[in-house]
Amino acid sequence: MQVFTEVKDYLTAVCEQIRWKGARDVVAQELEDHIQDQAEAFVEAGADVSSATQKAIREMGDPVVTGQRLDRLHRPKTDIVMLVLVSLLILFGGLVQYLLSLAEPSYTGDLLSHYCRYALMGVSAFAAIFFVDFSILGRRPMVIFALLLVIGAGIGLFAQPNPTARVTGFSVALLFVPAFAGIIFSQRGKGYRGLLICCLFFVSAAAVCLYLLALGGLILLTLACSVLLAATIGRGWFCVKKWIAIPSVFLLPVLVVALIPGVGRRLFMAVAPQLDPTHHGYMGFMLRQILSGAQLWGPAELSGTLSGQPVEHLLPTWNTDFVLTYLMARYGILVGALLVGLLVLLIVKLFRAAFRQKSALGFIVFLSVAMAFAAQSMIYILNNVGVFLFSSLLPFLSSGGTGFVVNMVLLGMAFSAVRRNDIIRDSTLSKKRAQVWHLSYTGKKKWLKKWLGAMNRNEASD
Amino acid sequence: MAIDKSLLSGSTSMLLLSLLGKNEMYGYEMIEALQRQSNQVFSLQAGTLYPLLHGLEERGWVESEQRLAPNGRARKYYRITSRGRGALSDKKSEWRVFAKAVGHVLEGGDQRASVYGG
């Protein structure tokens, strides 16, 4: 039993030098595997287990020096550029609310103080999620997904037919995206069956969005989920024929769009709103008229009957669904371009960071956050230019407390993944493996008995 | 022959990248291969190897994946990335220049010194 203590002592001496506790298990596991490999080689060369293990530990070198070197390398990470971008967007979000409140003097103070309240809630949610281990998405995907289904159904039951259901439904759709990433992760290597299970989960989430009439949310969810599935099929996670599976996955958006009530009319009105400018085509027609008069800098110059009319009187929900159009019409295209540019920069950073993740879970969770941001922004922008009329959110910039907080939760997950990029290993998510390490590290020694038994048998057979 | 270890320091990363350039390997395998391929001249301690490997991973020159080895035990396999291959080729050229310069000094140093000195 002496050797077990010696291995444990060596690992403890290394780990004590590593200040970030989160990194200790992963480092110790690798060193422990090395000691076992080395000891096995000495046993094969004729040494007994005890002296083989002692010699293997000596061969490792000074544990304090090793620990100090590893300590310098393993620190929790933060993507500073991404953090600066998010902070800028939050500040600009406040500025946008201030500008909106200027249009209606009765709003002054209200919109901004409302924004400050939910920005504070959002930042707190971000901080809370940042310090939580995001790998729970890979360990308990079904529970998280089921919880969201229950929340979605609950909102439907208690908030219908209140429009709040639709708005909150969009936020639920946003949260479904990383939850779906967890489901994909849990179905890796399970072939067409795994793919089918993923599709069933998607259908259940889509049904909740449809029930809440959160059509923008449904489109966002469909877009994000089909891209996540296609990316993981492409990476060989499902071990299926890619040329069949990837095109099939992109049938999902087509099927979902076909299910949306009145989709034909909406699409037609997006193409030719001038055919019905006072009724169904009003928004599309008005948005095009306003944007055609927009200047690079300064207020838009509207022509014809619209000349001289304030934009906020022409566009219903100008201060929620059409903030971007309003800003471009009131202050110039450059203002809108600056805000969209910042957001695009953040989205590009999110995608790039996804491909730098070391673990499969880190990759899929990051990709889901990037997709959630990209899809909601794309739908919002297309809505604002009048070509795809579905409500959405422009992260940080459009109004709405729930959406803001949910987007901050998503970012919290992404930053948590960056922070733990060094230490999250897909195998460390295996319960059995984690238990083995826990037993060895806490000195229960069951695993070492097993290991010794195997080595003794080897010795006996020699 | 016992070799002064300081001769090796600085080049160890290049040797590790070179090993991984041929095959993906786990830590213990690398120490073994280094010893074997250098005719027992280079022996690297695990305490030196892992910080080096983690540093290479940090730079994006190698990537790792934990999976089951044929003996059923989970092992962390390292493989070189395309950025790592670029770095290896730079380090190789650097090494050739260095080795040539050392060779010149050791073998022709006196002659050159007399030329410059004269």
Interface residues (C-beta under 8 A of the other chain):
Chain A: V27 E30 L31 D33 H34 I35 Q36 D37 Q38 A41 E59 M60 G61 D62 P63 V65 T66 R69 L70 R72 L73 H74 R356 K358 D422 R425 D426 S427 T428 R433
Chain B: Y26 G27 Y28 E32 Q45 A46 G47 T48 Y50 P51 H54 G55 E57 E58 G60 E63 S64 Q66 R67 R73 A74 R75 K76
